[in-house]
Amino acid sequence: MSTSHVLLGLLAAGPSHGYDLKRRHDERFPQARPLAYGQVYSTLQRMVRDGLAEVEGSESDGGPERTTYRRTEEGARTLHLWLAEVAPPAPFVANEIFAKVVVALLARTGGTGGGATAGADSGAVPGAGPGAVPDPAAYLHAQRAAHMARMRELTAVKTAPGADLSTVLSADYALSHLDADLRWMADAAQRLDALAQEVQTP
């Protein structure tokens, strides 16, 4: 999902300035990463450059000057083409969890001091000291705990009094993906020995 397409969709309601577009984005996509103001304005500038939007005017109302943007016909056409495209269903598997399991097994081929560093932040695998390659099973266990904690947070968000439908649906989307990750991690944990033999074979 590109920021420009989302902004084009928000501009469908009429001309708006960057501050309002940022606010409406964060309201409509409550579980997404909030847009930074700099990202909004740099994207709007690129949209103007590419003919997808144009400046309608500026106003200050006694405060900082705000530039109002409107969508062009080319912008509307670009948005409609994007909306009609079917998103590729995971054409490439580039999951960080899977990659860490495989790399940990590879790094352990030469022994526990395989040159990897577990990391010193609070999210590091327990028991993996500096210079040691984390045990893949321990990593999956720690990752599973982190997933479950996040699922509890999202469940609290969607069941909070007054939660709107956008919040509920976005939380449900994230929960479905986290649940799929949990099922994959359980399956992978059961087949670690076979995977180790496969990836460590020259």
Backbone hydrogen bonds, N-H to C=O, Kabsch-Sander energy under -0.5 kcal/mol:
donor,donor_aa,acceptor,acceptor_aa,energy
6,V,2,S,-1.7
7,L,3,T,-2.6
8,L,4,S,-2.3
9,G,5,H,-2.0
10,L,6,V,-2.2
11,L,7,L,-2.2
12,A,8,L,-0.5
12,A,9,G,-0.9
13,A,10,L,-1.1
14,G,11,L,-1.6
16,S,69,Y,-2.3
18,G,67,T,-0.6
21,L,17,H,-2.2
22,K,18,G,-2.5
23,R,19,Y,-2.0
24,R,20,D,-2.5
25,H,21,L,-2.3
26,D,22,K,-2.2
27,E,23,R,-1.6
28,R,24,R,-2.4
29,F,25,H,-2.2
32,A,29,F,-1.5
40,V,36,A,-2.1
41,Y,37,Y,-2.5
42,S,38,G,-2.3
43,T,39,Q,-2.1
44,L,40,V,-2.4
45,Q,41,Y,-2.1
46,R,42,S,-1.8
47,M,43,T,-2.3
48,V,44,L,-2.2
49,R,45,Q,-2.3
50,D,46,R,-2.2
51,G,48,V,-1.2
52,L,47,M,-2.7
53,A,47,M,-1.3
54,E,70,R,-2.5
56,E,68,T,-3.2
57,G,68,T,-1.3
59,E,66,R,-2.3
63,G,60,S,-2.4
66,R,59,E,-4.0
68,T,57,G,-3.5
69,Y,16,S,-3.3
70,R,54,E,-2.6
72,T,52,L,-2.0
76,A,72,T,-2.2
77,R,73,E,-2.3
78,T,74,E,-2.5
79,L,75,G,-2.3
80,H,76,A,-2.3
81,L,77,R,-2.1
82,W,78,T,-2.1
83,L,79,L,-2.6
84,A,80,H,-1.4
85,E,81,L,-0.7
85,E,82,W,-0.9
87,A,85,E,-0.5
90,A,88,P,-1.6
94,A,92,F,-0.9
99,A,95,N,-2.3
100,K,96,E,-2.4
101,V,97,I,-1.9
102,V,98,F,-2.3
103,V,99,A,-2.7
104,A,100,K,-2.4
105,L,101,V,-1.9
106,L,102,V,-2.3
107,A,103,V,-2.9
108,R,104,A,-1.5
109,T,106,L,-1.4
110,G,107,A,-0.6
111,G,108,R,-1.6
114,G,111,G,-0.8
115,G,131,G,-0.6
118,A,129,G,-0.6
124,A,121,D,-1.8
128,A,125,V,-1.7
129,G,127,G,-1.0
132,A,129,G,-2.1
133,V,112,T,-1.9
139,Y,135,D,-2.5
140,L,136,P,-2.6
141,H,137,A,-2.0
142,A,138,A,-2.5
143,Q,139,Y,-2.8
144,R,140,L,-2.3
145,A,141,H,-1.8
146,A,142,A,-1.9
147,H,143,Q,-2.5
148,M,144,R,-2.5
149,A,145,A,-2.0
150,R,146,A,-2.1
151,M,147,H,-2.4
152,R,148,M,-1.9
153,E,149,A,-1.8
154,L,150,R,-2.5
155,T,151,M,-2.3
156,A,152,R,-2.0
157,V,153,E,-2.0
158,K,154,L,-2.4
159,T,155,T,-1.5
160,A,156,A,-0.5
160,A,157,V,-0.8
163,A,160,A,-2.0
168,V,164,D,-2.2
169,L,165,L,-2.9
170,S,166,S,-2.2
171,A,167,T,-2.2
172,D,168,V,-2.4
173,Y,169,L,-2.2
174,A,170,S,-2.0
175,L,171,A,-2.7
176,S,172,D,-2.3
177,H,173,Y,-1.7
178,L,174,A,-2.4
179,D,175,L,-2.5
180,A,176,S,-1.9
181,D,177,H,-2.1
182,L,178,L,-2.2
183,R,179,D,-2.1
184,W,180,A,-2.1
185,M,181,D,-2.8
186,A,182,L,-2.1
187,D,183,R,-1.8
188,A,184,W,-3.0
189,A,185,M,-2.4
190,Q,186,A,-1.2
191,R,187,D,-0.7
191,R,188,A,-0.9
192,L,189,A,-0.8
195,L,191,R,-2.2
196,A,192,L,-2.9
197,Q,193,D,-2.0
198,E,194,A,-1.7
199,V,195,L,-2.8
200,Q,196,A,-2.0
201,T,197,Q,-0.6
